[in-house]
Amino acid sequence: MPIVGVLAIITIVAIVYLTVTYQLMSDYAYKKSPTEVFKPGAQFTIASPEPNSTANDRPVANPFRLVVIGDSTSLGQGAHNQKGSYSYQYAKSTLSQKHSPIKLYNLAVSGATSADVMRQQVDAAIALKPDLIMLSVGANDVMKLVGNGQFKLNYALIVQKLTSIDTHLALLNIPAFFTIPLLVQPYRAITDYRVRQLNKVIARVVASEPDDSLITLVDIYNGTKDEFKRYPDRTFSKDKFHPSTYGYSVWARVIAETLN
């Protein structure tokens, strides 16, 4: 058999394997041990925790606007409630020390890919006139076998659109899949390889921006991998896929260390 034919068969088998494995793991995560899927569009008002805080106090009618977009990790899936999301924990513990009050808008959607974010969330985020936008997306692109080229196009369009307004962007890269208990080998290794590929794409998109002074790339992959690998029972939720409330606090800490 020609080498091209052999490679074609191997490719087909690999795709079938990845698809079947993904379905089996999804059945476990979403049917046997489901976590609550929060509705997009939640809003929170966060004031400074300290009565004598040095935060830049704003009129209640003109709060610091934090808008969160992306997939289930931005939504906070896996946490006990949405106040356990990385964005709320970061805003409450860190951002509120500098700005008060904060209006947090969470527009993220569970299962969203980069294409979904571009189509369904970016314009809505811009319309809110945010001071800071936080984005975490890419995990579903990995799971749904989106190619590097298509992901780069989608991500670049997102960044291009968001940088058209005068606001800060915190772009979170994709977390380490090799730490996820739900993923079996060799699926775990394959998907983590894809994560690292797409994270390189994200880094290149950011580096290619003519003016990146308002963009901060937050390295969630390297910043959280050790703790998630060492303490999976603590950092992952009961579905063994999404972070727990504590896991999101690790994300919030990495975000704070990076943005500060």
N, C-alpha and C positions, 0 to 999 in steps of 0.2 A: 504494500500500500504506500503511495506517495506520502512524503512527510507532511504535505499540506493537508491531506486527508486525516492523518493521525492527529495533527494539531486541531483540526476542526472538531474531531470526535472528543478530544480532551476538553476543548472549550465548552462544548455542549454539555458534557458530563458535569463539568465544574459549575456551570450556570444552573443546571437542574439541582445539583447538590446544595448550592447556596440558597436557591429558592425554597426547596423543601425544608432545609434546616431553619431558614428564617421563619417559615410558616409555623413549624413546630414550636420554636421559641416564642413566637408571637402568641400562640395559643396559650402557652404557660403564663406569659406575662400579663395578657389581657383577659384571660378567661379563668385560669386556675388560681392565680394570685394577683388579681387586679389591684391597681392603685387608683385613687380618684382622679378622673380627668377633669380638670377645672375648665370652666367656660372662659373663653377669651373676652377681654374687655373689662376686667376687674380694675377698680380704681381705689387707691388708698391715699389718705392724707397723713403725713408723718411730720411731727413737730420735734424740735430739739428735745432730747431727753433730760437736759440739765436746765434748771430755771435761770442760772447765771451763765449760760453758755455764751461763747464768743461767736456763735454762728451769725452769718450775715442775715439778719432778720428781714423778712420781706412782708409786705402787706398780704393779708390772707387772700385778697383778690388777685394777687400776682405771685403765686408760689413758684418755687423752682420746679420745673417740669421734667420729670424723668419718664421716658417712654421705653418700654421693653418689647422687642419683637423677636421672632424666631420660632423654635420648635418646642417640644415638651419640656426641655431643660429650662428654657426661658419662662415657660408657663409655670414651672415649679412642680411638675408631676413627680410623685414619689414622696413629697413632703406631706406632713399631717394636714396642712392647709396652705393657702397661698402666701401667708406671712412667713412661711418657711422657705420660700423661693430665694434664690441667690440675690435677686434684685432688691427684694424687700429687706433682707438681712443686711445687705450692704448699705442701703439707704438709711436704715434704722441705726446701725452701729457706727457708721463712718460719715456718710454724706450729711446727715443731720447735724453733725458737729460744725459744719461749715455753712449750711443753708437751712433755713427754716421759715415757713413750712415747706414741705416737699409734696408735690402731687405726683403720685406714681400711677402710670397707665400701663397695664399689661395687655398687649395686643397679640401675644404669641398664641400659636395654635398647635396642639399635639399632632404629630405626624407630618408637620410642614417640611417641605424641601426648600432649597434655595429658590427654585422657580415659584413655589407657592408664596414665599415671603415677598418676592418681587411683585407678584400679581395682586396679592391680597392685603399686605400689611404696610408696605413702604409709604404709599400715598396717605394712608390713615395716620401713620406716625408723623409725617410732615405736617399734616393739617392741625396737629395738636401744638405746633410751635414749641418743640421741646428745647430744653437747655442741654440735655444729655440723652443720647439714644444708646441703648445696650442691645447687642445682637449676638445670639448664639444659634447657629444653624450649620448643618452639614452632616449630622449623624444619620438623618434619614436619606440623604443623598448616598451615603456609604451603603446603607442597608438596601436601597433600591437600585444599586449598581449604576448610578449616574456617573458618566465618564468625566475625566479631568477637564476636557475642553468645554463641555457643557456647563460643568460646575463653575469654571473660571468665568465664562460668559455671564452666568446668572449672578455670581458674587460681585463681579465688576460692575454690573448694571445697578445692583443694590447700592454699592458704595458711591458710584457716580451720582445716583439720584439723591442719596442722603447728604452728600457733600455739597449739593447745590444750595443748601441753606446753611446759615451761620450757626452751627451747633457742634458740640463735641460728640464724637463717636467712640464707644468702647466696643471693639470687635473681639469676641471671645472665640478662640479656635476650638476644634473638636476635641472632646476628652479622650483619654486613653482607653481603647476598647479591650486591650489585653487584661485590664483589671476587672472586667465585668463578669460576675459569677455565672450569669445565665448563659453566656456564650461558650459553646463546647469547641474543642479543638477538632480539626484545624480551622474551623470557622473563625474562632477568636483571633488566631494569628493572621488570617487572610484579611479580615475586616480591619484589624489594627494597622496592617500595612497600608490599606486604602485610606485610613484616617490620616496617617502620616503624609501620604501623597497629597490629599486635599488640604492639609494644613500648610504644606509648602505652597500650594496654589493661593491660599489666603494670604500668606506672607508676601508672595510676589505681587498680588493685587494691591496690597497696602503700599509696598515699596514703589510701585509704579505710579502712585498718585502724585501729581505735580506739587501739591501742597498738602502734606500730611500732618501739619501742625495741630490740627483738630482731631486727629485720629490716633487712638491708642490700641495697639494689639495686645490683648491679654492672653498669655500662654497658659490656658487651662490644662492642656495636655501635660506639660512638664511640671506645672505648679501643683497639680493634684494627684498625679499618678502614684507617688510613693505611699501616701496615706491611704488612698483607695485600695491599693494592692495589699497593704499591711493590715488594714482593718475593714474588710468587706462587710462584716456583720453590722458595723456601725455606720459606714458611709453609704451603703446601698439600702434601698427600700425593700419591702417584702417581695416585690416582683423580680428582684435580683438584677434589675437592668437600670432603672432610674436612680439617681441619688436620693438619699433620705434627707430629712431636715438637717441633720448633722452634716451630711455630705455637701449640701448646698452652703453650709456655713464655711466649709473649706474653700469652696469656690469664692464666696464673698471675701474671705481673707486674702486670697490671691488677687482678686480685683482691687481691693483696697491697697494692697502693697504696690500694685502696678500703677494705679491711677494717682496715688499720693506721691 
